[in-house]
Amino acid sequence: MTMKVGVLTGGGDCPGLNSVIRAVVRTIHNDGGETLGLLEGWRGAIEGNAIKLTPESTDGIIDRGGTILGSSRTNPYKDESSVGKLLDTFKNLELDALVAIGGDDTLGVASRLYSEHNLPTIGCPKTIDNDLSSTDVTFGFDTSINIVMEAVDRLKTTAESHRRVMVIETMGRHAGWIAWYSGVAVAADYILVPEVEPNLDHLCEVLIQRRQGGKPFGIVVVSEGAALSSVEGLVTQDAEIDEFGHVKLGGVGEQVADIIEKRTGFETRCVTLGHLQRGGPPSASDRVLGTRLGIHAGRLVVKREFGRMVALRGTQIVSVPLAEAVGTMRILDKGILEEFGEFFK
């Protein structure tokens, strides 16, 4: 019997989403089924907003950033009536399965819908933060760190010209993958990540030593989720929280820059890269990874193996239980931090 499958993208957009959509559509089509795209994440699932997706309409989207379906941070469990509306949408559209592409929040909803309502769901992990457990890498991460690397490479020239220290604030709420990998790639003088409480005295000592050693400028990369101290906590833009309970982070880079200038006397500037990090065309690596994950998500649907998430383990795509894949952040491990710590002494 042919299947009718829904697909949605939730949470923050990232490069590679369209690769997944394209691959899911092709795989379902090859099995004789059809695919509907639910618009703007769980909001579309609640409101019943959907468009038909075909191999012809999705074949040319692999190089596009963002998501053709739109996204939102809508949480059906914020209002219990929304869950009922979502289930009605599933029934009214005559869907046989749902592929949810997103991060921990989006996949957490998919897991609950499967466990509590037996809704046939498949998860596909997405985040530039690379912080989802059960998968070695998430698509979008490679593109993001390359965007940061290019931006900092450009900032180096103006930093050197003006003998300044440049502080670059990256995304990374719970984990410092973006800050750490991009910081290592640009030979940053110091990197601040959520996994380690910053030693700001040591940071300033390193910058002073390198200036005295003849380096006329400095580069410091800081993750938005790095707390200046366990007492002060995270730096937030405001106290407002989204539907999943997250505050909007931002501003730690400016505070670090101010501390550096006051303690060292070096002219210091901060650049917050913000949403630039997740925009634009995906890298070749993310296009390939997104395609592979989409193919395997589609195959799980065809085999009716629901309540699972596709994941990269080594070089192979595997599936893991959705319930085990959500709720635990994948942070930088101690070994990676120690390896590159040689450059920050």
C-alpha positions as CSV (number, residue, x, y, z in Angstrom):
1,M,0.0,0.0,0.0
2,T,1.4,3.4,-1.0
3,M,2.1,5.9,1.8
4,K,1.4,9.5,2.3
5,V,4.1,11.1,4.4
6,G,4.4,14.5,6.1
7,V,7.7,16.3,6.6
8,L,8.4,19.4,8.7
9,T,11.4,21.5,9.8
10,G,11.4,23.0,13.2
11,G,13.5,25.3,15.4
12,G,16.4,27.4,14.0
13,D,17.1,27.1,10.3
14,C,20.4,25.8,9.2
15,P,22.3,24.9,5.9
16,G,21.4,21.4,4.7
17,L,17.7,21.2,5.6
18,N,16.7,21.3,1.9
19,S,19.0,18.4,1.2
20,V,17.1,16.3,3.7
21,I,13.7,17.3,2.4
22,R,14.8,16.5,-1.2
23,A,16.1,13.1,-0.2
24,V,13.0,12.2,1.8
25,V,10.7,13.2,-1.1
26,R,12.8,11.2,-3.6
27,T,12.9,8.0,-1.4
28,I,9.1,8.1,-0.7
29,H,8.4,8.7,-4.4
30,N,10.6,5.8,-5.4
31,D,8.4,3.5,-3.2
32,G,5.3,4.8,-4.9
33,G,4.2,7.2,-2.1
34,E,3.7,10.9,-1.9
35,T,5.0,13.6,0.4
36,L,3.4,16.7,2.0
37,G,5.4,19.5,3.5
38,L,4.0,21.0,6.7
39,L,4.8,24.7,6.8
40,E,6.6,26.5,9.6
41,G,7.4,23.5,11.8
42,W,4.9,22.3,14.4
43,R,2.8,25.4,13.6
44,G,1.9,24.0,10.2
45,A,1.1,20.6,11.8
46,I,-1.3,22.3,14.3
47,E,-2.9,24.6,11.7
48,G,-3.0,22.1,8.9
49,N,-0.9,24.2,6.5
50,A,0.7,21.9,3.9
51,I,2.0,21.8,0.4
52,K,2.6,18.9,-2.0
53,L,6.2,18.0,-2.5
54,T,7.4,16.1,-5.6
55,P,10.8,15.1,-6.9
56,E,10.4,17.7,-9.6
57,S,9.6,20.6,-7.2
58,T,12.5,19.7,-4.9
59,D,15.2,18.5,-7.2
60,G,16.9,22.0,-7.4
61,I,16.9,22.9,-3.8
62,I,20.0,21.1,-2.6
63,D,22.2,24.3,-2.8
64,R,19.7,26.6,-1.0
65,G,20.2,27.5,2.6
66,G,17.4,27.6,5.2
67,T,14.3,25.6,4.5
68,I,11.7,25.8,1.8
69,L,9.1,24.8,4.3
70,G,9.7,27.6,6.7
71,S,10.3,27.0,10.4
72,S,9.2,28.2,13.9
73,R,9.8,27.5,17.5
74,T,6.2,26.5,18.1
75,N,5.7,23.9,20.8
76,P,2.4,21.9,20.6
77,Y,2.8,21.0,24.3
78,K,2.7,24.6,25.4
79,D,-1.1,24.4,25.0
80,E,-2.6,20.9,25.3
81,S,-5.4,21.8,22.8
82,S,-2.7,22.2,20.2
83,V,-1.8,18.5,20.4
84,G,-5.3,17.6,19.6
85,K,-5.3,19.9,16.6
86,L,-2.1,18.3,15.5
87,L,-3.6,14.8,15.7
88,D,-6.6,16.1,13.8
89,T,-4.3,17.5,11.0
90,F,-2.6,14.1,10.7
91,K,-6.0,12.4,10.3
92,N,-7.5,15.1,8.0
93,L,-4.5,15.0,5.7
94,E,-4.6,11.2,5.7
95,L,-0.9,11.0,6.6
96,D,0.7,7.6,7.3
97,A,3.9,8.9,8.8
98,L,5.7,12.1,9.8
99,V,9.4,13.0,9.4
100,A,10.4,15.7,11.8
101,I,13.7,17.4,11.0
102,G,15.0,19.5,13.9
103,G,17.0,19.8,17.1
104,D,16.4,18.6,20.6
105,D,13.2,20.6,21.0
106,T,11.6,19.5,17.7
107,L,12.6,15.9,18.1
108,G,11.5,16.0,21.8
109,V,8.0,16.8,20.6
110,A,8.2,14.0,17.9
111,S,9.3,11.5,20.6
112,R,6.4,12.5,22.9
113,L,3.8,12.2,20.1
114,Y,5.1,8.7,19.3
115,S,5.2,7.5,23.0
116,E,2.0,9.2,24.1
117,H,-0.2,9.0,21.0
118,N,1.5,6.3,18.9
119,L,1.9,8.8,16.1
120,P,4.2,7.2,13.5
121,T,7.2,9.6,13.6
122,I,10.8,9.5,12.4
123,G,13.4,12.0,13.6
124,C,16.3,13.6,11.7
125,P,18.8,15.6,13.7
126,K,19.6,19.1,12.8
127,T,21.6,21.9,14.5
128,I,24.6,24.0,13.7
129,D,25.5,23.7,17.4
130,N,26.5,20.0,16.8
131,D,25.2,19.3,20.3
132,L,22.7,16.4,19.8
133,S,23.5,13.1,21.4
134,S,23.3,9.8,19.5
135,T,24.9,11.2,16.4
136,D,28.6,12.0,15.8
137,V,27.9,15.1,13.6
138,T,24.8,17.1,12.7
139,F,24.5,18.7,9.3
140,G,24.8,22.5,9.3
141,F,27.8,22.4,11.7
142,D,30.4,22.2,8.9
143,T,28.9,25.1,7.0
144,S,28.7,27.2,10.2
145,I,32.3,26.8,11.3
146,N,33.5,27.6,7.8
147,I,31.4,30.8,7.8
148,V,33.0,31.8,11.2
149,M,36.4,30.9,9.9
150,E,36.0,33.1,6.8
151,A,34.7,36.0,8.9
152,V,37.6,35.9,11.4
153,D,40.1,35.6,8.6
154,R,38.8,38.9,7.3
155,L,38.7,40.4,10.8
156,K,42.4,39.5,11.3
157,T,43.6,42.0,8.7
158,T,41.8,45.0,10.3
159,A,42.8,43.8,13.8
160,E,46.5,43.7,12.7
161,S,46.2,47.1,11.0
162,H,44.9,48.8,14.1
163,R,46.8,46.8,16.7
164,R,43.6,45.7,18.2
165,V,42.2,42.7,20.0
166,M,39.1,41.3,18.3
167,V,36.5,39.3,20.3
168,I,34.2,37.2,18.1
169,E,31.0,35.9,19.7
170,T,29.6,32.7,18.1
171,M,26.5,30.7,18.6
172,G,26.5,27.8,21.0
173,R,24.0,27.8,23.8
174,H,25.0,24.7,25.7
175,A,28.1,23.4,23.9
176,G,31.1,25.1,22.4
177,W,31.6,23.1,19.2
178,I,31.3,26.1,16.9
179,A,33.6,28.4,19.0
180,W,36.2,25.7,19.6
181,Y,36.5,24.3,16.1
182,S,36.4,27.7,14.4
183,G,38.7,29.1,17.0
184,V,41.3,26.4,16.4
185,A,40.9,26.8,12.6
186,V,41.8,30.6,12.8
187,A,44.6,30.2,15.3
188,A,42.7,32.2,18.0
189,D,44.7,33.3,21.0
190,Y,42.0,32.2,23.3
191,I,38.6,30.4,23.2
192,L,35.8,30.6,25.8
193,V,33.2,27.8,25.8
194,P,30.3,26.8,28.0
195,E,32.1,23.6,29.1
196,V,34.8,25.5,31.0
197,E,34.5,28.4,33.4
198,P,36.6,31.1,32.0
199,N,39.8,32.2,33.7
200,L,39.8,35.8,32.5
201,D,43.1,36.6,34.3
202,H,44.8,33.9,32.3
203,L,43.1,35.2,29.1
204,C,44.6,38.6,29.6
205,E,48.0,37.2,30.6
206,V,48.1,35.3,27.3
207,L,47.2,38.4,25.3
208,I,49.9,40.4,27.0
209,Q,52.5,37.8,26.6
210,R,51.8,37.5,22.9
211,R,51.9,41.3,22.4
212,Q,55.2,41.4,24.2
213,G,56.4,38.5,22.0
214,G,55.8,40.7,18.9
215,K,52.2,39.8,17.8
216,P,50.5,43.1,17.2
217,F,46.9,41.9,17.5
218,G,44.8,39.4,19.3
219,I,41.8,37.1,18.4
220,V,39.5,35.8,21.1
221,V,36.5,33.5,20.1
222,V,33.7,33.2,22.7
223,S,30.6,31.1,22.6
224,E,27.3,32.9,23.5
225,G,26.7,30.3,26.2
226,A,29.9,30.8,28.0
227,A,29.3,32.1,31.5
228,L,31.7,34.8,32.8
229,S,31.6,33.1,36.1
230,S,29.4,30.6,38.0
231,V,28.1,33.5,40.1
232,E,27.2,35.9,37.3
233,G,25.8,33.2,35.0
234,L,24.8,33.5,31.3
235,V,24.6,36.8,29.6
236,T,21.1,37.3,28.1
237,Q,19.6,39.9,25.8
238,D,16.4,39.9,27.8
239,A,14.4,37.8,30.2
240,E,11.8,36.7,27.7
241,I,11.7,33.0,27.0
242,D,10.5,31.0,24.0
243,E,7.9,28.3,23.9
244,F,10.5,25.7,24.9
245,G,11.7,27.7,27.9
246,H,14.9,29.2,26.4
247,V,16.1,32.7,27.1
248,K,17.7,34.7,24.3
249,L,21.5,34.7,24.8
250,G,23.9,37.4,23.5
251,G,26.2,40.0,24.8
252,V,29.0,38.0,26.5
253,G,31.4,39.0,23.7
254,E,30.9,42.7,24.5
255,Q,31.5,42.1,28.2
256,V,34.7,40.1,27.5
257,A,35.9,42.8,25.2
258,D,35.4,45.4,27.9
259,I,37.2,43.3,30.5
260,I,40.2,42.8,28.1
261,E,40.5,46.5,27.3
262,K,40.4,47.5,31.0
263,R,42.9,44.9,32.2
264,T,45.4,45.1,29.3
265,G,45.0,48.6,27.9
266,F,44.7,47.1,24.4
267,E,42.1,48.6,22.2
268,T,39.5,45.9,21.9
269,R,36.4,45.4,19.7
270,C,33.7,42.8,19.6
271,V,31.9,41.4,16.6
272,T,28.8,39.2,17.1
273,L,28.3,37.0,14.1
274,G,24.7,36.0,15.1
275,H,22.5,34.6,12.4
276,L,25.2,35.0,9.8
277,Q,26.5,31.7,11.0
278,R,23.5,29.6,9.9
279,G,22.7,31.4,6.6
280,G,23.6,30.8,3.0
281,P,24.4,27.8,0.9
282,P,25.4,24.6,2.7
283,S,28.9,23.2,2.2
284,A,29.5,20.1,0.1
285,S,29.8,18.0,3.3
286,D,26.5,19.2,4.7
287,R,24.8,18.6,1.4
288,V,26.0,15.0,1.3
289,L,25.3,14.4,5.0
290,G,21.8,15.9,4.7
291,T,21.1,13.8,1.7
292,R,22.2,10.6,3.4
293,L,20.1,11.3,6.5
294,G,17.1,12.1,4.3
295,I,17.4,8.8,2.4
296,H,17.6,6.7,5.5
297,A,14.8,8.6,7.2
298,G,12.6,7.8,4.1
299,R,13.7,4.2,4.2
300,L,12.6,3.9,7.9
301,V,9.2,5.2,6.9
302,V,8.9,2.7,4.1
303,K,9.9,-0.1,6.5
304,R,7.5,1.4,9.1
305,E,10.1,1.5,11.8
306,F,8.7,4.4,13.7
307,G,9.8,6.1,16.9
308,R,13.4,6.3,15.7
309,M,16.0,8.9,14.6
310,V,18.6,8.6,11.9
311,A,22.2,9.3,13.0
312,L,25.7,9.3,11.8
313,R,28.0,6.8,13.6
314,G,31.5,6.8,12.2
315,T,30.9,6.7,8.4
316,Q,27.6,4.8,8.6
317,I,24.0,6.1,8.9
318,V,22.2,4.1,11.6
319,S,18.9,4.5,13.5
320,V,18.4,4.9,17.2
321,P,15.3,5.2,19.4
322,L,14.0,8.7,19.5
323,A,13.5,8.6,23.2
324,E,17.2,7.9,23.7
325,A,18.3,10.6,21.3
326,V,16.7,13.6,23.0
327,G,17.1,15.4,26.3
328,T,20.9,14.9,26.6
329,M,23.3,17.5,25.2
330,R,26.5,16.4,23.5
331,I,29.2,18.7,24.8
332,L,32.9,19.0,24.0
333,D,34.8,16.2,25.6
334,K,37.8,16.7,27.8
335,G,40.1,15.0,25.3
336,I,39.4,17.6,22.5
337,L,39.8,20.5,25.0
338,E,43.2,19.1,26.2
339,E,44.5,18.5,22.7
340,F,44.4,22.0,21.6
341,G,45.0,23.5,25.0
342,E,48.7,23.5,24.0
343,F,48.0,26.7,22.1
344,F,46.4,28.5,25.0
345,K,49.1,28.3,27.7
